Amino acid sequence: MKKATKELIIDYYSEINKKSELKEDFEKTLVRFIEFHKFKTRGEYDTLFCNIHSNFKNGHNCVACNLNDSNRRIENFLLGYRLFTDIHTTMTSYIFLLYLQAECIFEYLNYLQLPNFYIQKKFQVLFTVKRWANFLKHPKSFMLVHHPIWEYKKDINVFVNDKKPVIDTKFVQKYYSGDSKNKELSKELSNKEDLIVLYPNPFELITDFCNAQKKFSELISKNQLVREILDDSATLKEYYEEANKNEEINENANSKK
């Protein structure tokens, strides 16, 4: 067998194995996400964020529904894991969906006027997601790179033996949190070839992300001041009053039949 043909076959099967691993890893990611967010109470399924409703007794609070809708987008994406074949496309979509949810949570945290040091400490993963989204939205000098390699598994042998530069979480946190290091970034990336982009591991990322969401939910359930602020600004008092009126009308109509 010719050397070129042998190498082609090796590359072909290597690519098949990569696709298989990608599907398996995102299947695990889906399972972890559902484990965190869906549970049974009184024989019915509930979600982490829908359960926020139980903290507001005097009307419909929109925080629960808004955050749950964003999580549903993430879940619907992960449910399609059997079709995932390309690391870059899959991870781009995955990170952007997490980013949209992260921005929703940031809005609530900022509205509550929580200290920045507290947000940084308790919700660090949201900043990690935001930096990766910045890298994908605003690549800056990354557009001077030739044929980047997209990965998410930390294979030390590959990185050490080939001695290729790596864009990882530490890198995007340094260069994609603002514009102050743009000149330094240009020196790092200009005319680089076969540079490795090492995305966060999707399973580890969703685990940290879900933990942050749980902390936000607990911030509401365990803090009366937070509940009062959100009750004043995000609770529709007439919602349940109108629902109760309609229910009474229906009951009266049925009793007269």
N, C-alpha and C positions, 0 to 999 in steps of 0.2 A: 504493500500500500504506500502510495506517495506521501511524503511528509505533509504537504499542503492539504491533501485530502484527509489525513488523519487528524490534523489540527482543526479542520472544518467540522469533522464529526464530534470531536471533543467539545468544541465551542457550542455546537448545536445542542448536545445533551446537557451541557452546563446551563444553557439558557432555559431548557425545559425544566430542569431542577429548580432554577430560580423562580420560575412562574409557580411551580407547585408549592415551594416554600412560602411565597408571597400569599397564596390563598390560605394555606394552613395558619400562618401567623395572623392574618386578618380574621379568620374564623375564631381563633382564640381571643382576639381583640373584641369581636362582637359578643362573645360569651361573657367576657369580663364586664363589658358595658351594660349588658342586660342584668347581670348579677347585681350590679350596683344600683340600677335604676328601677327595676321592677320587682314588686313583692306583693304578696297576698295579704289583705286585711279583711276579716269578716267574709271570707269566701270570694272576694272580688279583687281583681288586680288593681294596684295603684302604682304611682311612680314617685320617685324622690321629690320632684318639684311639684307635682299635683298635690302632694301631701302638705305643701305650704298652705293650702286653703284652710286647713284645720286650725291655723293660728289666727284666722280672722273670722269672727263670729257674726259681724254686723253687716255683711255685704260681700260682694264678689271682688276679691283682690286680684289684679291682673298680673302680678309678678309670677305667680305659679304657672299660668297659661303661657305667658310669653317665653319663659325659660324652657318649659316643657316642649313647646313647638320647635325651639332650636335643637333640643335633644332628639326630637323625632326625625329631624333632617339627618342628624348624625347616624341614628339607628337605621334609617332607610338606606343610607349609603353603605353601611357595613353589611347589611343584609345581602348586598350584591357581591360579596367577596368571591363567589365562584367565578365571576367574570373578570377578576383582577389579573392582569397579565404583565403590566408594566410598572416598575417601581416609581418612576418619576411622575407619571400621570396619577397613579393611585395616591401617592403621598402628598402630591399637590392638592388634590381634592380633599383629602383627609384633613390636612392642616388648615385649609381655608374654612372648612365646616367647623372645626374646633375654634378657629379664630373668630368666626361670627358669634359663637356662643360666648367666648371670652370677652368680646366687646360688650355684649349684653350685660354680663356680670360686672364688668368695669363701670358701666353706666350707673348701676345700682350702688356700687361701692362709692363712687364719686358723689352721687346724690346724697348718700348718707354722711358724706364729709368725714370719712374715716381717715386717720393719719396715713400718710404714704408709707411710712416705715412698717406699719401694721399690714398694709396690703401687700407690700413687697415680701414680708416674712411669711404670711399665711397663704398667699396665692401666687407664689413664684412661678408655677407652671404656666399660668396665664400669660406672664411676660415672656416665657420661653416660646410659647405658641405665637405670640405677637411678633417676636423677633424673626421667627421663621417665615411668617406671613409677609413681613417687611422685605425679607430677602427675595421672596418669590414675586412680590408686587413691584419692588423697586430694586432690581438687581445691581444697579450702579456699575462698578468696574468688573463685575462678574461677566458682563457682556464682552470682555476682552479675552475670555478664556476659550481655549480650543478643546472641543470634544470632552466635556466633563463626564465623569462616571458617577452614576447615581446608586447609592447603597443605603442600607439602614442596619446592617449587621456588622458588628465590630470584629473584623478579622485582622488581628494584629500582624499576622504573618504577611498578609498582602500589603498592609500599609508600611511595614518596616522594610520588607525586601525590595519593594518598588520605590520606596522613599518619595512617595508622591505627597504633595501638600493636601491637607484635608480641611474642608469646610464643614465644621460640626457645630454643635450648640454653643460651645464656648466662642467660636469664631463669629457666629451671627450675633451673639450678645454683645461682642466687642464692636463690631463694625456696622450693625444694622439697628442700633438704638438711637441713631441721630446722624448728623452730617459732619461732626467734628473730626472724624478720622478718615474722611474720604480720600485725602491725598495718600495717607499711609495704605489704605485699602488698594489704591491703584498700583502702588509699588508691589504689593503682595500678589496681585492677580494678573497684571499686564502680561500678555503673551504666554501665559502658563498653559501647558498641554497635559491632557489626561488627569486633570485635577479631580480628586474624589470629593463628592458631596455626600456626607454621612448624615442622613436624616435621623431623627430620634427613633428608637425602636417603638413601633406602633402600640404594642402591648404595654410596655412600660409607660408610654405617654398617656394612654387612656386610663391607666391605673392612677397616675398622679392627677390627671384631669378630673377624674371622678371623685377623688379625695377632696379636691378643691371645691367641687360642687357641693359635696356633703358639708364642708365647713361653712359654705354660704348658707345652706339650708338651716344649719344649726345656729348661725348668727341670728337668723330670724326667730327661730323657735325658743332660743335661750336668752334673748335680750329684749326686754319690754320696750326700751326706748326705740330700738330699731323697728319693732312692730308698730308702735304709735306713729312714727314718721311715715312708714309705708301705708298705714291705715288711713292717715289723713290725705295722702296724695295719690294712692293707687287703689282705693276701695270704692266701688260704686254702691252706695248705701241702698239705692232704690232697687237694686238688682233682685234681691231676694224678696223684698216687699212686693214687687210686681209679680214675681213667680208665685208667692203665697196667695195673692189676690186671684190669679188665674186658676190656681188649684182649688180655692174655695168656690169660685164660680162653677167650675166643672163638677165639683162634688154636689153643689146645690142643684145643678141641672140634672145630674144623674138621680138624685133623690126624689125629684118630682116626676120622674118617668114611671 
